[in-house]
Amino acid sequence: MHSYKFLLDLAIILLCTKLLGITTTKVRMPQVVGALMAGLLLGPAAFGVLSETDFLRAVAELGVIVLMFSAGLETDIKELKKSGKASLVIAACGVIVPIAGGFLAASFFNKPEMIQSDASCSILLQNIFIGVILTATSVSITVETLKELGRLKTHSGNAILGAAIIDDILGIIALTIITSVADPSVRIIVVLGKVAAFFVFAIVAGFLFYKVYKYWMSNADRMRRRHVIAAFVFCLLMAYLSERLFGVADITGAYIAGLIISNVGESEYLLGKFDVASFLLLSPVFFANIGLSVTLPKMTPAIVLFTLILVIVAILTKVIGCGLGAKLCGYQTHQCKRIGVGMVSRGEVALIVASKGTEFGLLGSAFVGPVVVMVVITTIITPILLKVVYRSGAVAAVEAGEDITGHYDELTNVRREHQS
């Protein structure tokens, strides 16, 4: 008999994410925090009302694809070009510093007298791999928060998006290097070739689609709604091909698809349509599903201490690493803070990397728990910290006598908070 339980699951998720989202806004936190908390409370980590299913996982994946596609539609191409070199430096620092921090933390605890590991590879490789896990960045959490704050189209917002895309590529390379050491069948040359081929493919496919789409749009004004379908088909194809053929994250393909279409005059119309679908169903399911996928294991005192250290290292290495990279590229101090904080969230990306490590014997079962807790905390704390740094950045700009263009929304929010 066909089960209709998925309808009840969706109803519960939508209701709880909205209620907790409203609650978090009452205490001046982004709604995405409420959605994440809803998933944690409903899932096995708390009350166990719901569990992750194949259906919810598929809807959640579609949700993050649409979210990143919308981010691409909103991206200012000119600003992204300006921050291109800076994004590369920021991403590089955001990979090197977390690897070093994670390696040092793991080196101290990954000992028989501290935490006994059952991984099949050497302790050195295990410690390096924990650093590789910390290089991950889940930009989807940051994108949703910046959209909510109205700060996606800013210098720091564009730098975060550009750095996150490059960070994803560098993370793939770092993961491939260490897995190739553990498993000789994995070849770094093949992976690097696929990454290079992806960008060539993206340029060619983007050019062809842009020409065809531009021509069609100029001759089909009466069929405006069909443009949404064409754009969505392109988004899904880019997401599928990037993951399937080139081993690059599907969200990267979706973001590049949005970036290509953002040059078209109808991007605002398209964005409005996708925002409705995202707000109505896809985003709540995606953020709630992150919480539903979390299962907290048993923790010994040594593992609890390592978890605490890992969380601190995870936050500080991204803030310091990416913030330092931004400073080297001439960004102002308050922008460096925003960029660093925007890269803190690890989300599902770190969990995927960790699962790959477990598969190749690079991560012992005793270290899975700390990684899960680190992912949960960094995912929840990033939206909160983002609001703080954007609010303080607006005030700092005024106090320093800087140009306050682009700070109007933040200053308005500060004024309202004081009045209330």
N, C-alpha and C positions, 0 to 999 in steps of 0.2 A: 504493500500500500504506500502511495506517495506521501511523503512527510511535508507538512506545511509549517514546521517549527521555525524555519528560517524567517517567516513573516513575524512571528513573535519575537525572535532575536532582534530583528531590525527595529521593531517598535520599542523594545526595551532600550536598545542602544541610542536611538534618536531621542527618546524622552530623557534618559539619564544624562547624556552629553549636553543637552540643551539646559536642563535644570542646573547641572553643576557648572556649566559655562556661565549662566546668569549669576550664580553664586560667586564665582571667582571674579566677575566684573564688579560685583558689589564691594569686594575687598581690594579693588584696583589692581587686579591681575588679568592677563589676557585670557580669553575664553578657551584657547587651546589647552591651557592647564587643566581646566575643568573636564574637557574631553578625555585627556590622558588619565586623569584621576578616575573618571567614570569607568574606563576600561580596567584599571587596576582593581577597583572595588568590586566590579562585576565578575572578574576572572578568578582563576584558581589561586592567585596571590592573596586574595581576601575572602570574599563570601562565596565564590564558586557558583554564582547564578548562571553564568554563561561560560562556554568554552570556545576556543578557536575552532572553526570548521573550514572546510575547503571553500565553501561559498563565501564566508566572511573574508577569508584570506584573498580570494579573487577580487571581491568588491573593494577591499582595502588597497590592493595593488592598482586597481583602476583609479582609485581615489588619489593616490600619490602621483600617478601619471598625469592626471588632469590638473592636479595642483602645480606640478612643475611645468606643464604646458602653459598654464595661465601665467606663471611667473615669466616664462619666455615671452609671452604676448605683451606683458607689462614692461619688459626690459627696454631701456633706452639704449639703442645700438651705439650711438655716439659716445655715451658715457661709458659703456662697456669697453669700447675700443680704447678710450682714454685710460681705463684702469687695467688694461690687458697685461702690461708688463708688471704692474704692481700686484695683480692677482697671482701671477706666477711666483713672485718672490714670497708673497703671503702664504701661498699653498706650500711652497718648499719649506719655509720655516715651520708651518703648521704640521708638517710630516716629520721633519728631523727632530724637533724638540720633543714631541710626544714619544717617538721611538726611544730617545735617550732616557726620558723620564720613566717610561714603562719598564725599560730594561733594568734600570737601577733599582726600582721598587721590587721587581720580580727577583733580581739577584739576591736581595737581602732576605726574602722570605722563602724562595724555592730551594730549601735545604731539608734533608731528612729530619733534622732536629726541630724545624719550624713547621713546614708543610710538606707532606710526602706526596710526590707527584707520580702518577702512573702512566705518564706519556712515554711513548716508545722511542723518542729521539733524545738527543743530548740535552743537558740542562741549559747549555748556552743557547741552543736554538729555541728552546721553550721560552727563555727570558726575552730573546729578541722578538719572538712572535707576540708576546703580551704587549710589547711596545708597538708592534704593527697594528694590533687591535685598536690602540689608542689613536692611531692616525685617522681612523674613520670619522666622517662628518655626515650627519643626517640633516641636510639643508632644508628638507621639507618642513621641519618644525620651525625653523627660522623664517622661512618664506611665509608661512601662515601667520606668524606673529607680526612680521613686518607689514604684511597686507592689512592686518587688523589695526596696526598703529598708523597706517598710511605712510610708511617710510621705505617702501620697496624701491621707489625711484629716487634714491639719494646716492651720493658719492660712496658712502659706506655700504649701502644696500647692494649696489652694483659690484663693489669690490668683493663682498661676501659671496654673491652668486658666482662670479668669475673664479674666485679662489676655490669654492666648493667643487666646481666642475673639474678644475685641474687637480684638486685634492683627490677626487675620485679616481682619476687616471693614475696619479702617483701611488695611491693606495693599492690599486690593482698590480702595479709594477712591483711594489714592496712585497705584497702577498705572494706574487709569482716567484720572486727571487728566493724567498725563504722556503716555499713549498718545493721548488725545484731542487733545493739542497736536500730536503727530506725525501723527495720522490724524483728520481732521475728521469721518469717519463714526462715530467712537466718541463718544457723548454722555454726559457725566458725570451729567446729570439723570436719564437713563434708568437708569443703574446705581444711583444713590442711591435711586431709586424702587423698584427690584427688591430692594435690601437691606431697605428699610423694609417692603415687601410680604412678604418672607420671615419677618420677626419676627412680623408680624400672622398670617400663615399658621401659624407654629409654635405660637403661643398658642392659636389656634382648634383646630387639629388635635390639639394636646396635650390640651386640655380635653375634647374629644369622645372621644379614645382612652382617656383616663384614666377617664372615667365608664363607658364600655362595658367596658373591661378590668376595672375594679373590680367591676362587677356580675357579669360572667362568672366571675371568680375566686371570688366568694362563693357561686356556685351550681354550681360544677364542680370540687369538690375532688378527685373521683376521676379527673379528667383533667388532673392537674397538669403532666404532661410537655407537653401541648399549649400550655401557657402560654409555654413556651420558643419554640415555633414562632411564636405570635402576636407575641411581643416582637421576634423576629428579623425578621419580615415588616415590622413597624412601623419598625424600625431601617433596613432596606434601602430602604423607600419614602421615609423622611425624607432619607436620604443621596442617593437618586436625584433627588428633587424639588428639593432645595436646590441641587444642581449644575446640573440640567437647566433648571429654570424660572427660578431666581433668580440664578444665577451665583455662589452662595456655596459654599465648599468642602464636598464631601460629608462630610468628617469632622466639620464643624460640625453638619450635620443629624443625624449618628449620635450625637454627644455630647448634643445636645438631646433626642433620643429616649431615651437612657439616663437623662437627668436627669428626664424626665417619669415614666418607669417606676420610678425610685428611690423615689417616694412610695408605691409599692405594697408591701404587707407581704411579698411573695414575692421581693423584689429580691435577697436573699442567695442564695436557691435558684437564681435565674436567673444570678446572677454566677458561681456555681460551675460551672454548665453551660458558659457561654461561656469561662470561664478554661481549661477542659479543651481545648476546640477551639482556642483561641488558643495554648496551650502546645504542643499536639500537632503542629500544622501551620502555622497562619496567621502567628503572630508570627515564627518562624524564617525563613519565606520572605520576609516583608516586610522584615526587617532585612538579610537577605542580599542581597535584590534591590537595595537601595540601593547596596551595593558593586558589584553586577554591572552597574549602569547607568553606572558611572564609567569614563570613558576619558580618560586624561591626555594632553594635546597636547604638542607641542614647545614649549620655553620658552627665550627669550633672556634674557641677564643682566638687562635692564631689566624684563622681565616677571616674572622670579623675584623681584626686589626688590619690585615692586608686589604680588606675591602675598603676600610676607611681611608687608608693611604692611597689606594688606587683611585678612589673618587676624587680626592684632593689633587693628585697628580694629573688626572684626566682633565680637570677644570683648569688648573694653573698652566699646564703645558700648552693648551690651545690659546688661552688668553695671552700668555707671555709670548709664545712662538708667533702667532698670527699678528698680535699687537706690535711686536718687534719688527716683523716684516713690513707692516703698514707704516711704522715710524721711519724705517729706512727708505721708504718710497715717498716720504714727504707729507704723510697724512698728519692732521692735527691730533692732539692727545685724546680728545673726546671721541674722534673718529676711530682711533686705534682701539679704544676700549670697546666700541660697538662691534668692530670687525672681529676682535678676539672673542668676545662673548657670543657673537653670531655663529662661530665655528665650534662651540663647545658641545652641542648636542650630538650624541653618537647614534641613538635610535636603532632602527632595525639593521642599519649598515654594519654596525659593530657585531651584532648577533650573527649576521651572515658570515662575517670574517671568522668569528669564533667557531662557528659550525664547520667551516672549512678546515680550521686548525685541528679540531677534534677528529675529523675524517683522516687527516694525514699524520695523526699522532703527535701534533705539536702542542696540544693543550691538554693537560691532565684534568681529570674530572673534578679534583679539588679546587681548581681555579675557575670553573664554569660559574659557580655561584657569585664570586666577587665581580665577574664580568657582567652578569645579569643585573646585579644591584647597581653597578656603575652606570650601565645603560639607562636604567630607570631614573636614577637621580639626575644625571646630566640632561636627560630628555625633559624632565619636569622643571628643572631649575633654569634652563636656557630662556624660555619665554619670560620668566620673572625677572631675570637679570637684564634681558634686553630692554624691557620697559624702564627699568631703573636707569640704565646707561643712556637711553635716548632722552629721558626726562632731564637727567643731570647735564647732559650735553647741551640741551637747549639753554638752560640756565647759565652754564659756563660760557657759552658763546656771547651772551648778553653782557655778563660781568667783565669779559675780556675785551669788549668793544668790537667784536668781530661782526662780519656781515651776517645778519640773522635770517637771510633768505633760506627757506627750506626748514626753518625751525618754528614756523608759525603755528602748526598744529600742536606741537609739543608745548609751546608757551600757552596756547589756549587751554590745553588740558591741565597744565599746572595752575592757571588762574581759576579754573572751575573747581579743582580740588581744594584750593584754599578757601573759595567762597562757600563750598559745601561743608 
